[in-house]
Amino acid sequence: MPRDLGLRDARIRYVARAHIGTSGWVYAGWREHLYADTPTKRWLHVASRAFDALEINGSFYTQIKPETYARWYQETPEDFRFALKGHRFVTHYKRLRDCESSIILLRDQVKPLGEKLAAVVWQLPSNFAADVPRLEQFMVALTAWPTVRHALELRHRSWFTPHVADVMRAAGVAVCMGDAPDFPMWREVTTDLVYVRLHGHTRKYASSYSEKSLCAWAEDTKRWLAEGRDVHVYFDNDAEGHAVRNAMRFQELVDPRRAKLRQVEFALPARRVAARSRPVVSGSSRASPWPRPNARPGSRASSARRSTARTGSRARRPVER
């Protein structure tokens, strides 16, 4: 559904954009795949040249200072975009109840990102079953933050109903399609925003996506773009560096020309390291694009292999705010 910008020339219409990157960027294990000997304080500089968008995960665990957001704004290219993960106080502790003040607090904290903040994703816990009245209250609370698009990652199958889709559609909130072995995925499109989080097809946070899977998601992405929908795709399979390789390959599949220009710009030693890094056949490397096995012991990456520093150190339990 292409959006008319209201300009005099009716031929000028909104051009949808794909935002492709990784979920977080502060992973010590990524030196081998992306950063090489780049100092840690320059990692955002490198990642924001390798990808045209990144998902901020630290905001789920802690309250990030506005000064930090302002620094990130300055360190990234003009056309770069961020997605932000909503704080777990709203989704896991308040469970969408009476959360308008928390939404406003986060809105005000992140103001320094300005136009570089493209979307906010809210992740519900997997044991949170459908509660439509509470969802409707949350949709109303989100109207306090109208300057950015919102997506909701629903991890319990009871939410996957036409009525829930209608509620989200009426509010202009997107369904976040989350691919992982231990919760179901709802491939529902409710707005002109499509949001996808790829956590690892068979080993959560760890398994690599096969070429077949990447091509299937790329075809979907190109179709959504043709329909006039902005598309966000973030790879969260970070434990063994697969997110870097998968996201780079996905950029090539969705927009080869743009990916080639980005590779020319990204002429750093770290890029050469990433190009040389040997792909590891792991978990979903031969999986079909959509069906997933039931969760099983060991399907989640061990804490020893997965960084807890999404955009900094993992925070303590959130306080009432």
C-alpha positions in Angstrom: 0.0 0.0 0.0 2.2 2.8 -1.2 1.8 6.0 0.8 1.2 9.3 -1.0 3.3 12.1 0.6 0.7 14.7 -0.2 2.9 16.4 -2.7 1.6 18.2 -5.7 3.2 15.8 -8.1 1.1 12.7 -7.6 3.8 10.6 -9.2 6.1 11.2 -6.2 5.2 8.5 -3.8 6.7 7.0 -0.6 9.6 4.6 -1.3 9.7 1.7 1.2 13.0 0.8 2.7 14.6 -2.3 4.1 16.5 -2.0 7.4 18.9 -5.0 7.8 21.3 -5.6 10.6 22.0 -7.4 13.8 20.4 -7.4 17.2 23.0 -5.7 19.3 26.6 -5.1 18.3 28.8 -5.4 21.5 30.0 -9.0 21.3 33.6 -9.8 22.2 33.4 -12.9 20.0 32.8 -10.7 16.9 36.4 -9.6 16.7 37.0 -12.6 14.5 34.0 -11.9 12.3 33.8 -8.1 12.2 35.9 -5.9 14.4 39.4 -7.4 14.2 41.7 -5.1 16.3 39.3 -2.2 16.3 39.0 -0.6 19.8 35.7 -1.4 21.6 34.7 2.3 21.6 34.8 2.2 17.8 32.6 -0.9 17.3 29.4 1.1 16.6 31.3 3.0 14.0 32.3 -0.2 12.3 28.9 -2.0 12.6 27.0 1.1 11.3 29.1 1.0 8.2 28.7 -2.8 7.7 24.9 -2.6 8.1 22.3 0.1 7.5 20.4 -0.5 10.8 21.0 -2.1 14.2 18.6 -3.1 17.0 19.4 -1.7 20.4 19.0 -4.4 23.0 20.4 -2.8 26.1 17.3 -0.7 26.4 15.4 -3.9 27.3 17.6 -4.4 30.4 18.4 -0.9 31.7 17.7 2.7 31.3 20.3 4.2 28.8 21.3 7.8 29.4 20.2 10.4 26.8 23.9 11.3 26.5 24.6 7.8 25.2 21.9 8.0 22.6 23.3 11.4 21.6 26.8 9.9 21.1 25.4 7.1 19.1 23.6 9.6 16.9 26.9 11.4 16.2 28.8 8.1 15.6 26.5 6.8 12.8 26.1 7.8 9.2 23.3 10.2 8.2 21.1 7.5 6.5 21.7 4.9 9.3 18.7 3.9 11.4 18.2 2.3 14.8 15.4 0.0 16.2 14.9 0.0 19.9 13.8 -2.8 22.2 11.3 -1.6 24.7 12.1 -2.0 28.4 11.2 -5.3 30.0 9.5 -3.4 32.9 6.6 -2.7 30.5 6.4 -6.2 29.0 7.6 -8.6 31.7 6.9 -6.9 35.0 3.9 -4.6 34.3 2.8 -7.0 31.5 1.3 -4.2 29.5 -0.8 -2.9 32.5 -0.7 0.8 33.5 2.5 1.5 31.6 2.0 4.8 29.9 4.4 6.6 32.2 7.1 4.1 31.5 6.5 4.5 27.8 6.8 8.2 28.1 10.0 7.9 30.1 11.6 5.7 27.4 10.4 8.1 24.7 12.0 11.1 26.4 15.3 9.2 27.1 15.7 8.2 23.5 14.9 11.7 22.0 18.6 12.4 21.0 18.3 9.6 18.4 15.9 11.9 16.5 15.0 10.7 13.0 17.6 7.8 13.3 15.1 5.9 15.5 12.9 4.0 13.0 11.0 1.6 15.2 10.4 0.2 18.7 9.9 -3.5 19.3 8.2 -4.8 22.4 8.8 -8.4 23.3 6.3 -10.3 25.4 7.4 -13.3 27.6 6.6 -16.7 26.2 4.3 -17.6 29.1 2.2 -14.5 28.6 -1.1 -15.8 27.2 -3.6 -13.7 25.2 -5.3 -10.9 27.2 -7.1 -8.8 24.6 -8.4 -6.1 27.1 -4.8 -5.6 28.3 -3.6 -5.4 24.7 -6.1 -2.8 23.9 -5.0 -0.7 26.9 -1.4 -1.0 25.7 -2.4 0.2 22.2 -3.9 3.3 23.8 -0.7 3.8 25.9 1.4 3.7 22.8 -0.4 6.8 21.5 1.8 8.7 23.9 4.7 8.0 21.5 3.3 8.7 18.0 6.5 9.8 16.4 7.9 6.3 15.9 6.5 3.0 14.6 5.9 0.1 17.1 6.0 -3.7 16.7 5.0 -6.4 19.2 6.7 -9.8 19.4 4.1 -12.2 20.7 5.5 -15.5 21.9 2.4 -17.4 23.0 0.3 -19.0 20.3 -3.0 -17.9 22.0 -2.4 -14.4 20.6 -2.5 -15.6 17.0 -6.1 -14.8 16.2 -7.9 -12.6 13.7 -9.3 -10.4 16.6 -5.8 -9.7 17.9 -4.6 -8.9 14.4 -7.6 -6.5 14.0 -6.7 -4.7 17.3 -3.1 -4.2 16.2 -4.1 -3.2 12.7 -6.4 -0.6 14.0 -3.7 0.8 16.2 -1.0 0.7 13.4 1.2 -1.7 15.4 3.1 -4.4 13.5 3.4 -8.0 14.4 7.0 -8.9 15.0 7.8 -12.2 13.4 10.2 -14.0 15.7 11.9 -17.1 14.5 13.3 -19.4 17.2 13.0 -23.1 18.2 11.3 -22.5 21.5 8.3 -20.3 20.7 6.0 -20.1 17.7 6.1 -17.5 14.9 3.1 -15.6 13.7 3.5 -14.6 10.1 0.9 -11.9 10.2 1.2 -8.5 8.5 -0.9 -5.8 10.1 0.6 -2.5 9.0 2.9 -0.9 6.4 5.7 -1.9 8.7 7.1 -5.4 8.8 9.4 -6.4 11.7 11.4 -9.7 11.7 13.8 -11.0 14.4 15.8 -14.1 13.5 17.0 -15.7 16.7 18.4 -18.9 15.2 16.2 -21.5 13.5 17.1 -24.6 15.5 19.6 -23.4 18.2 18.4 -20.2 19.8 21.0 -17.4 19.4 23.5 -19.8 17.8 22.4 -21.6 14.6 23.3 -20.2 11.2 20.6 -19.6 8.6 20.9 -21.7 5.4 21.0 -20.1 2.0 17.6 -21.5 1.4 16.2 -19.9 4.5 17.9 -16.5 3.7 16.5 -16.6 0.1 13.0 -17.3 1.3 13.1 -14.4 3.8 14.6 -12.2 1.0 11.8 -13.0 -1.4 9.3 -12.1 1.4 11.2 -8.9 2.1 11.2 -7.8 -1.6 7.5 -8.6 -1.9 6.7 -6.5 1.2 8.8 -3.6 -0.2 6.9 -3.8 -3.5 3.7 -3.4 -1.4 5.1 -0.2 0.0 5.9 -1.6 3.5 9.1 -0.7 5.4 10.9 -3.9 6.5 13.1 -4.4 9.5 15.1 -7.7 9.7 17.5 -8.2 12.6 19.7 -11.3 13.1 19.9 -12.3 16.8 21.9 -15.5 16.3 25.0 -13.9 17.7 26.6 -16.6 19.8 29.0 -17.9 17.2 29.1 -14.9 14.9 26.5 -16.2 12.5 24.5 -13.0 12.8 27.3 -11.0 11.0 27.6 -13.4 8.1 23.9 -14.0 7.8 23.1 -10.2 7.8 25.8 -9.4 5.3 24.5 -12.1 2.9 20.9 -11.1 3.4 21.8 -7.5 2.4 23.2 -9.0 -0.8 20.1 -11.0 -1.5 17.6 -8.1 -0.9 19.5 -5.3 -2.6 22.7 -6.4 -4.4 23.6 -3.0 -5.7 23.3 -1.3 -2.3 25.2 -4.1 -0.7 28.0 -3.7 -3.2 28.3 0.0 -2.5 28.3 -0.7 1.2 31.1 -3.2 0.8 33.2 -0.7 -1.1 32.7 1.9 1.7 33.4 -0.6 4.4 37.0 -1.2 3.3 38.4 -2.0 6.7 40.6 -4.8 8.0 37.6 -6.1 9.9 35.7 -6.5 6.7 38.4 -8.7 5.3 38.4 -10.7 8.5 34.7 -11.3 8.1 35.1 -12.3 4.5 37.8 -14.8 5.4 35.9 -16.3 8.4 34.9 -19.8 7.7 31.2 -20.5 7.9 30.3 -23.1 10.5 27.6 -25.7 9.7 25.4 -25.4 12.7 21.9 -26.4 13.6 19.6 -24.8 11.0 22.2 -24.6 8.2 20.2 -27.3 6.3 16.8 -26.5 7.8 13.7 -25.6 5.7 12.7 -21.9 5.8 9.7 -22.0 8.1 9.0 -25.3 10.0 10.8 -25.7 13.2 11.3 -28.7 15.5 10.0 -28.6 19.1 12.3 -27.1 21.6 14.7 -29.5 23.1 17.5 -29.5 25.7 20.5 -27.6 24.3 18.5 -25.7 21.7 19.6 -22.4 23.3 23.1 -21.2 23.1 25.0 -21.6 26.3 25.8 -18.5 28.4 29.5 -19.1 27.9 29.1 -18.7 24.1 26.6 -15.8 24.1 27.6 -12.3 25.1 25.5 -10.7 27.8 26.6 -7.3 26.6 24.0 -6.3 24.0 24.9 -2.6 24.0 26.8 -2.6 27.3 26.7 -4.7 30.4 23.4 -6.5 31.3 21.6 -4.5 33.9 20.2 -5.5 37.2 16.5 -6.1 37.8 14.6 -2.9 36.8 13.2 -0.8 39.6 9.7 0.7 39.7 9.6 3.8 37.6 
